[in-house]
Amino acid sequence: MAESVSRDQIIERLLAASDAKLTLEGVSDATSLREDLDISSLILITLATELEEKLQIDIDDDELSRIQTVGDLFRTIEKSRRRSQ
């Protein structure tokens, strides 16, 4: 059964992987993973793998490569959830 993971938990995980000095409240859908959070492609792949396991979803490589912002990440998660239902 898929584990429930909140939006805030996902953002906190992004912040933990980042050297950025942002807080949870400072992150919006427009926040850039690369420029604002300094999330590398490798870190994003690792985080996506964690989310796939916890949420029992599949994020394909093409979708992953198009994720630029926090909002993109959440839209991709929702799209993957709908596909897996």
N, CA, C and O atoms as a Tinker XYZ file with bonds, in Angstrom:
   340  protein
     1  N      0.840000   -1.179000    0.000000    73     2
     2  CA     0.000000    0.000000    0.000000    64     1     3
     3  C      0.890000    1.249000    0.000000    63     2     4     5
     4  O      1.912000    1.301000    0.685000    81     3
     5  N      0.484000    2.239000   -0.772000    73     3     6
     6  CA     1.266000    3.471000   -0.896000    64     5     7
     7  C      1.239000    4.258000    0.401000    63     6     8     9
     8  O      0.199000    4.399000    1.044000    81     7
     9  N      2.383000    4.757000    0.765000    73     7    10
    10  CA     2.507000    5.591000    1.959000    64     9    11
    11  C      1.993000    6.995000    1.631000    63    10    12    13
    12  O      2.176000    7.492000    0.520000    81    11
    13  N      1.364000    7.610000    2.593000    73    11    14
    14  CA     0.890000    8.980000    2.403000    64    13    15
    15  C      2.040000    9.942000    2.700000    63    14    16    17
    16  O      2.653000    9.889000    3.766000    81    15
    17  N      2.314000   10.804000    1.755000    73    15    18
    18  CA     3.379000   11.788000    1.907000    64    17    19
    19  C      2.784000   13.145000    1.568000    63    18    20    21
    20  O      2.231000   13.335000    0.484000    81    19
    21  N      2.899000   14.082000    2.491000    73    19    22
    22  CA     2.311000   15.406000    2.270000    64    21    23
    23  C      3.221000   16.279000    1.412000    63    22    24    25
    24  O      4.414000   16.016000    1.258000    81    23
    25  N      2.616000   17.320000    0.865000    73    23    26
    26  CA     3.355000   18.310000    0.091000    64    25    27
    27  C      4.489000   18.904000    0.928000    63    26    28    29
    28  O      5.614000   19.042000    0.449000    81    27
    29  N      4.183000   19.256000    2.188000    73    27    30
    30  CA     5.207000   19.830000    3.065000    64    29    31
    31  C      6.353000   18.858000    3.294000    63    30    32    33
    32  O      7.510000   19.274000    3.348000    81    31
    33  N      6.052000   17.568000    3.430000    73    31    34
    34  CA     7.117000   16.578000    3.635000    64    33    35
    35  C      8.030000   16.499000    2.419000    63    34    36    37
    36  O      9.247000   16.368000    2.550000    81    35
    37  N      7.434000   16.581000    1.243000    73    35    38
    38  CA     8.242000   16.539000    0.021000    64    37    39
    39  C      9.123000   17.786000   -0.071000    63    38    40    41
    40  O     10.303000   17.692000   -0.409000    81    39
    41  N      8.554000   18.942000    0.227000    73    39    42
    42  CA     9.343000   20.177000    0.195000    64    41    43
    43  C     10.448000   20.128000    1.251000    63    42    44    45
    44  O     11.572000   20.552000    0.981000    81    43
    45  N     10.152000   19.625000    2.432000    73    43    46
    46  CA    11.185000   19.500000    3.472000    64    45    47
    47  C     12.305000   18.580000    3.015000    63    46    48    49
    48  O     13.470000   18.825000    3.326000    81    47
    49  N     11.966000   17.521000    2.278000    73    47    50
    50  CA    12.986000   16.602000    1.753000    64    49    51
    51  C     13.853000   17.320000    0.720000    63    50    52    53
    52  O     15.070000   17.139000    0.689000    81    51
    53  N     13.214000   18.140000   -0.129000    73    51    54
    54  CA    13.980000   18.933000   -1.094000    64    53    55
    55  C     14.930000   19.887000   -0.374000    63    54    56    57
    56  O     16.095000   20.013000   -0.750000    81    55
    57  N     14.431000   20.553000    0.657000    73    55    58
    58  CA    15.264000   21.488000    1.423000    64    57    59
    59  C     16.416000   20.768000    2.110000    63    58    60    61
    60  O     17.521000   21.304000    2.193000    81    59
    61  N     16.170000   19.564000    2.599000    73    59    62
    62  CA    17.233000   18.787000    3.261000    64    61    63
    63  C     18.340000   18.414000    2.273000    63    62    64    65
    64  O     19.507000   18.304000    2.649000    81    63
    65  N     17.965000   18.222000    1.012000    73    63    66
    66  CA    18.942000   17.856000   -0.015000    64    65    67
    67  C     19.638000   19.082000   -0.605000    63    66    68    69
    68  O     20.557000   18.957000   -1.414000    81    67
    69  N     19.194000   20.247000   -0.197000    73    67    70
    70  CA    19.675000   21.502000   -0.761000    64    69    71
    71  C     20.582000   22.239000    0.220000    63    70    72    73
    72  O     20.486000   22.064000    1.434000    81    71
    73  N     21.456000   23.058000   -0.332000    73    71    74
    74  CA    22.270000   23.943000    0.499000    64    73    75
    75  C     21.628000   25.328000    0.608000    63    74    76    77
    76  O     22.180000   26.226000    1.245000    81    75
    77  N     20.474000   25.492000   -0.010000    73    75    78
    78  CA    19.788000   26.785000   -0.006000    64    77    79
    79  C     19.349000   27.142000    1.399000    63    78    80    81
    80  O     19.098000   26.267000    2.228000    81    79
    81  N     19.260000   28.418000    1.654000    73    79    82
    82  CA    18.853000   28.907000    2.975000    64    81    83
    83  C     17.361000   29.233000    3.016000    63    82    84    85
    84  O     16.936000   30.105000    3.774000    81    83
    85  N     16.572000   28.540000    2.208000    73    83    86
    86  CA    15.135000   28.761000    2.181000    64    85    87
    87  C     14.448000   27.976000    3.299000    63    86    88    89
    88  O     14.978000   26.987000    3.805000    81    87
    89  N     13.267000   28.441000    3.666000    73    87    90
    90  CA    12.434000   27.715000    4.619000    64    89    91
    91  C     11.237000   27.159000    3.852000    63    90    92    93
    92  O     11.018000   27.495000    2.689000    81    91
    93  N     10.481000   26.319000    4.510000    73    91    94
    94  CA     9.287000   25.741000    3.917000    64    93    95
    95  C      8.374000   26.835000    3.364000    63    94    96    97
    96  O      7.831000   26.714000    2.266000    81    95
    97  N      8.217000   27.886000    4.132000    73    95    98
    98  CA     7.342000   28.990000    3.722000    64    97    99
    99  C      7.899000   29.762000    2.525000    63    98   100   101
   100  O      7.149000   30.434000    1.817000    81    99
   101  N      9.186000   29.671000    2.302000    73    99   102
   102  CA     9.824000   30.395000    1.207000    64   101   103
   103  C      9.814000   29.647000   -0.112000    63   102   104   105
   104  O     10.314000   30.151000   -1.118000    81   103
   105  N      9.249000   28.448000   -0.116000    73   103   106
   106  CA     9.213000   27.633000   -1.329000    64   105   107
   107  C      7.809000   27.690000   -1.924000    63   106   108   109
   108  O      6.818000   27.454000   -1.233000    81   107
   109  N      7.741000   28.008000   -3.222000    73   107   110
   110  CA     6.452000   28.053000   -3.933000    64   109   111
   111  C      6.539000   27.149000   -5.166000    63   110   112   113
   112  O      7.583000   26.563000   -5.450000    81   111
   113  N      5.440000   27.051000   -5.877000    73   111   114
   114  CA     5.442000   26.259000   -7.111000    64   113   115
   115  C      6.436000   26.801000   -8.122000    63   114   116   117
   116  O      6.941000   26.051000   -8.958000    81   115
   117  N      6.723000   28.091000   -8.056000    73   115   118
   118  CA     7.650000   28.717000   -9.005000    64   117   119
   119  C      9.119000   28.553000   -8.614000    63   118   120   121
   120  O     10.003000   28.927000   -9.384000    81   119
   121  N      9.390000   28.008000   -7.448000    73   119   122
   122  CA    10.771000   27.828000   -6.994000    64   121   123
   123  C     11.499000   26.861000   -7.930000    63   122   124   125
   124  O     11.038000   25.743000   -8.159000    81   123
   125  N     12.629000   27.299000   -8.462000    73   123   126
   126  CA    13.436000   26.477000   -9.365000    64   125   127
   127  C     14.251000   25.466000   -8.561000    63   126   128   129
   128  O     14.927000   25.815000   -7.593000    81   127
   129  N     14.169000   24.213000   -8.983000    73   127   130
   130  CA    14.949000   23.182000   -8.285000    64   129   131
   131  C     16.438000   23.435000   -8.455000    63   130   132   133
   132  O     17.207000   23.318000   -7.500000    81   131
   133  N     16.836000   23.776000   -9.650000    73   131   134
   134  CA    18.266000   23.939000   -9.927000    64   133   135
   135  C     18.800000   25.287000   -9.428000    63   134   136   137
   136  O     19.822000   25.330000   -8.743000    81   135
   137  N     18.125000   26.367000   -9.760000    73   135   138
   138  CA    18.653000   27.699000   -9.438000    64   137   139
   139  C     18.398000   28.122000   -7.988000    63   138   140   141
   140  O     19.288000   28.670000   -7.338000    81   139
   141  N     17.198000   27.871000   -7.485000    73   139   142
   142  CA    16.872000   28.317000   -6.130000    64   141   143
   143  C     17.279000   27.312000   -5.051000    63   142   144   145
   144  O     17.705000   27.693000   -3.961000    81   143
   145  N     17.142000   26.021000   -5.374000    73   143   146
   146  CA    17.437000   24.983000   -4.375000    64   145   147
   147  C     18.750000   24.264000   -4.629000    63   146   148   149
   148  O     19.191000   23.473000   -3.795000    81   147
   149  N     19.386000   24.525000   -5.775000    73   147   150
   150  CA    20.661000   23.881000   -6.130000    64   149   151
   151  C     20.543000   22.355000   -6.111000    63   150   152   153
   152  O     21.432000   21.653000   -5.629000    81   151
   153  N     19.415000   21.857000   -6.650000    73   151   154
   154  CA    19.194000   20.411000   -6.746000    64   153   155
   155  C     19.769000   19.952000   -8.081000    63   154   156   157
   156  O     19.312000   20.386000   -9.138000    81   155
   157  N     20.759000   19.085000   -8.037000    73   155   158
   158  CA    21.368000   18.566000   -9.263000    64   157   159
   159  C     20.481000   17.475000   -9.860000    63   158   160   161
   160  O     19.553000   16.991000   -9.212000    81   159
   161  N     20.774000   17.101000  -11.087000    73   159   162
   162  CA    20.035000   16.023000  -11.748000    64   161   163
   163  C     20.143000   14.728000  -10.952000    63   162   164   165
   164  O     19.166000   13.989000  -10.828000    81   163
   165  N     21.316000   14.456000  -10.420000    73   163   166
   166  CA    21.521000   13.232000   -9.644000    64   165   167
   167  C     20.668000   13.234000   -8.370000    63   166   168   169
   168  O     20.059000   12.221000   -8.026000    81   167
   169  N     20.626000   14.353000   -7.687000    73   167   170
   170  CA    19.803000   14.455000   -6.476000    64   169   171
   171  C     18.332000   14.301000   -6.851000    63   170   172   173
   172  O     17.583000   13.636000   -6.135000    81   171
   173  N     17.908000   14.901000   -7.958000    73   171   174
   174  CA    16.516000   14.788000   -8.384000    64   173   175
   175  C     16.159000   13.336000   -8.701000    63   174   176   177
   176  O     15.068000   12.879000   -8.360000    81   175
   177  N     17.052000   12.624000   -9.338000    73   175   178
   178  CA    16.816000   11.206000   -9.632000    64   177   179
   179  C     16.662000   10.425000   -8.336000    63   178   180   181
   180  O     15.768000    9.586000   -8.219000    81   179
   181  N     17.521000   10.691000   -7.368000    73   179   182
   182  CA    17.448000   10.017000   -6.069000    64   181   183
   183  C     16.133000   10.317000   -5.367000    63   182   184   185
   184  O     15.487000    9.414000   -4.835000    81   183
   185  N     15.734000   11.595000   -5.365000    73   183   186
   186  CA    14.471000   11.980000   -4.731000    64   185   187
   187  C     13.286000   11.351000   -5.451000    63   186   188   189
   188  O     12.342000   10.895000   -4.805000    81   187
   189  N     13.324000   11.322000   -6.781000    73   187   190
   190  CA    12.235000   10.716000   -7.549000    64   189   191
   191  C     12.114000    9.231000   -7.237000    63   190   192   193
   192  O     11.006000    8.705000   -7.130000    81   191
   193  N     13.241000    8.558000   -7.091000    73   191   194
   194  CA    13.224000    7.140000   -6.743000    64   193   195
   195  C     12.593000    6.922000   -5.373000    63   194   196   197
   196  O     11.805000    5.993000   -5.192000    81   195
   197  N     12.932000    7.769000   -4.412000    73   195   198
   198  CA    12.320000    7.691000   -3.079000    64   197   199
   199  C     10.808000    7.883000   -3.169000    63   198   200   201
   200  O     10.046000    7.138000   -2.554000    81   199
   201  N     10.380000    8.879000   -3.934000    73   199   202
   202  CA     8.949000    9.148000   -4.079000    64   201   203
   203  C      8.236000    7.998000   -4.777000    63   202   204   205
   204  O      7.123000    7.631000   -4.400000    81   203
   205  N      8.870000    7.435000   -5.783000    73   203   206
   206  CA     8.265000    6.292000   -6.486000    64   205   207
   207  C      8.021000    5.137000   -5.524000    63   206   208   209
   208  O      6.968000    4.500000   -5.571000    81   207
   209  N      8.982000    4.866000   -4.660000    73   207   210
   210  CA     8.843000    3.772000   -3.698000    64   209   211
   211  C      7.769000    4.079000   -2.655000    63   210   212   213
   212  O      6.927000    3.231000   -2.359000    81   211
   213  N      7.799000    5.284000   -2.101000    73   211   214
   214  CA     6.846000    5.645000   -1.050000    64   213   215
   215  C      5.421000    5.751000   -1.563000    63   214   216   217
   216  O      4.478000    5.337000   -0.889000    81   215
   217  N      5.265000    6.310000   -2.765000    73   215   218
   218  CA     3.933000    6.584000   -3.297000    64   217   219
   219  C      3.444000    5.505000   -4.263000    63   218   220   221
   220  O      2.308000    5.548000   -4.734000    81   219
   221  N      4.317000    4.540000   -4.550000    73   219   222
   222  CA     4.024000    3.468000   -5.500000    64   221   223
   223  C      3.552000    4.041000   -6.836000    63   222   224   225
   224  O      2.488000    3.693000   -7.349000    81   223
   225  N      4.380000    4.928000   -7.377000    73   223   226
   226  CA     4.126000    5.531000   -8.680000    64   225   227
   227  C      5.338000    5.292000   -9.562000    63   226   228   229
   228  O      6.367000    4.787000   -9.112000    81   227
   229  N      5.196000    5.666000  -10.828000    73   227   230
   230  CA     6.319000    5.559000  -11.759000    64   229   231
   231  C      6.471000    6.892000  -12.479000    63   230   232   233
   232  O      5.555000    7.348000  -13.164000    81   231
   233  N      7.623000    7.504000  -12.319000    73   231   234
   234  CA     7.946000    8.739000  -13.020000    64   233   235
   235  C      8.933000    8.368000  -14.118000    63   234   236   237
   236  O     10.067000    7.980000  -13.836000    81   235
   237  N      8.496000    8.491000  -15.378000    73   235   238
   238  CA     9.408000    8.072000  -16.436000    64   237   239
   239  C     10.511000    9.113000  -16.658000    63   238   240   241
   240  O     10.404000   10.264000  -16.235000    81   239
   241  N     11.541000    8.679000  -17.317000    73   239   242
   242  CA    12.735000    9.520000  -17.495000    64   241   243
   243  C     12.441000   10.806000  -18.258000    63   242   244   245
   244  O     13.016000   11.852000  -17.956000    81   243
   245  N     11.545000   10.734000  -19.252000    73   243   246
   246  CA    11.207000   11.950000  -20.006000    64   245   247
   247  C     10.539000   12.977000  -19.109000    63   246   248   249
   248  O     10.859000   14.165000  -19.170000    81   247
   249  N      9.601000   12.518000  -18.268000    73   247   250
   250  CA     8.933000   13.431000  -17.335000    64   249   251
   251  C      9.949000   14.020000  -16.361000    63   250   252   253
   252  O      9.936000   15.220000  -16.089000    81   251
   253  N     10.815000   13.180000  -15.847000    73   251   254
   254  CA    11.817000   13.618000  -14.884000    64   253   255
   255  C     12.719000   14.695000  -15.480000    63   254   256   257
   256  O     13.078000   15.655000  -14.798000    81   255
   257  N     13.081000   14.540000  -16.736000    73   255   258
   258  CA    13.981000   15.507000  -17.371000    64   257   259
   259  C     13.311000   16.867000  -17.591000    63   258   260   261
   260  O     14.003000   17.871000  -17.763000    81   259
   261  N     11.969000   16.911000  -17.588000    73   259   262
   262  CA    11.256000   18.172000  -17.797000    64   261   263
   263  C     10.944000   18.906000  -16.495000    63   262   264   265
   264  O     10.439000   20.028000  -16.533000    81   263
   265  N     11.229000   18.308000  -15.364000    73   263   266
   266  CA    10.932000   18.945000  -14.080000    64   265   267
   267  C     11.955000   20.053000  -13.826000    63   266   268   269
   268  O     13.151000   19.795000  -13.693000    81   267
   269  N     11.459000   21.291000  -13.762000    73   267   270
   270  CA    12.317000   22.449000  -13.520000    64   269   271
   271  C     12.004000   23.144000  -12.203000    63   270   272   273
   272  O     12.891000   23.713000  -11.566000    81   271
   273  N     10.734000   23.095000  -11.797000    73   271   274
   274  CA    10.290000   23.819000  -10.606000    64   273   275
   275  C      9.597000   22.877000   -9.625000    63   274   276   277
   276  O      9.292000   21.731000   -9.955000    81   275
   277  N      9.358000   23.372000   -8.435000    73   275   278
   278  CA     8.621000   22.602000   -7.434000    64   277   279
   279  C      7.222000   22.273000   -7.973000    63   278   280   281
   280  O      6.726000   21.162000   -7.784000    81   279
   281  N      6.598000   23.230000   -8.634000    73   279   282
   282  CA     5.283000   22.990000   -9.221000    64   281   283
   283  C      5.313000   21.879000  -10.262000    63   282   284   285
   284  O      4.406000   21.047000  -10.308000    81   283
   285  N      6.352000   21.859000  -11.099000    73   283   286
   286  CA     6.509000   20.779000  -12.082000    64   285   287
   287  C      6.575000   19.430000  -11.381000    63   286   288   289
   288  O      5.964000   18.460000  -11.831000    81   287
   289  N      7.312000   19.367000  -10.285000    73   287   290
   290  CA     7.448000   18.123000   -9.541000    64   289   291
   291  C      6.092000   17.639000   -9.041000    63   290   292   293
   292  O      5.760000   16.463000   -9.191000    81   291
   293  N      5.310000   18.534000   -8.451000    73   291   294
   294  CA     4.004000   18.133000   -7.929000    64   293   295
   295  C      3.027000   17.767000   -9.042000    63   294   296   297
   296  O      2.220000   16.855000   -8.865000    81   295
   297  N      3.077000   18.447000  -10.176000    73   295   298
   298  CA     2.226000   18.081000  -11.307000    64   297   299
   299  C      2.599000   16.695000  -11.834000    63   298   300   301
   300  O      1.725000   15.912000  -12.204000    81   299
   301  N      3.893000   16.396000  -11.867000    73   299   302
   302  CA     4.352000   15.089000  -12.327000    64   301   303
   303  C      3.910000   13.996000  -11.358000    63   302   304   305
   304  O      3.489000   12.922000  -11.788000    81   303
   305  N      4.002000   14.259000  -10.061000    73   303   306
   306  CA     3.548000   13.283000   -9.062000    64   305   307
   307  C      2.056000   13.013000   -9.245000    63   306   308   309
   308  O      1.631000   11.858000   -9.240000    81   307
   309  N      1.266000   14.061000   -9.404000    73   307   310
   310  CA    -0.186000   13.889000   -9.575000    64   309   311
   311  C     -0.509000   13.117000  -10.851000    63   310   312   313
   312  O     -1.379000   12.246000  -10.852000    81   311
   313  N      0.186000   13.436000  -11.924000    73   311   314
   314  CA    -0.021000   12.728000  -13.190000    64   313   315
   315  C      0.318000   11.245000  -13.026000    63   314   316   317
   316  O     -0.405000   10.386000  -13.531000    81   315
   317  N      1.400000   10.943000  -12.330000    73   315   318
   318  CA     1.809000    9.555000  -12.101000    64   317   319
   319  C      0.813000    8.828000  -11.204000    63   318   320   321
   320  O      0.529000    7.649000  -11.419000    81   319
   321  N      0.277000    9.529000  -10.194000    73   319   322
   322  CA    -0.739000    8.925000   -9.318000    64   321   323
   323  C     -1.986000    8.550000  -10.115000    63   322   324   325
   324  O     -2.540000    7.465000   -9.938000    81   323
   325  N     -2.421000    9.451000  -10.990000    73   323   326
   326  CA    -3.624000    9.173000  -11.793000    64   325   327
   327  C     -3.407000    7.978000  -12.705000    63   326   328   329
   328  O     -4.301000    7.149000  -12.876000    81   327
   329  N     -2.215000    7.888000  -13.294000    73   327   330
   330  CA    -1.890000    6.757000  -14.185000    64   329   331
   331  C     -1.889000    5.435000  -13.440000    63   330   332   333
   332  O     -2.279000    4.406000  -13.992000    81   331
   333  N     -1.450000    5.460000  -12.180000    73   331   334
   334  CA    -1.295000    4.198000  -11.443000    64   333   335
   335  C     -2.572000    3.737000  -10.747000    63   334   336   337
   336  O     -2.581000    2.687000  -10.105000    81   335
   337  N     -3.639000    4.505000  -10.866000    73   335   338
   338  CA    -4.896000    4.102000  -10.222000    64   337   339
   339  C     -5.638000    3.105000  -11.053000    63   338   340
   340  O     -6.717000    2.658000  -10.665000    81   339
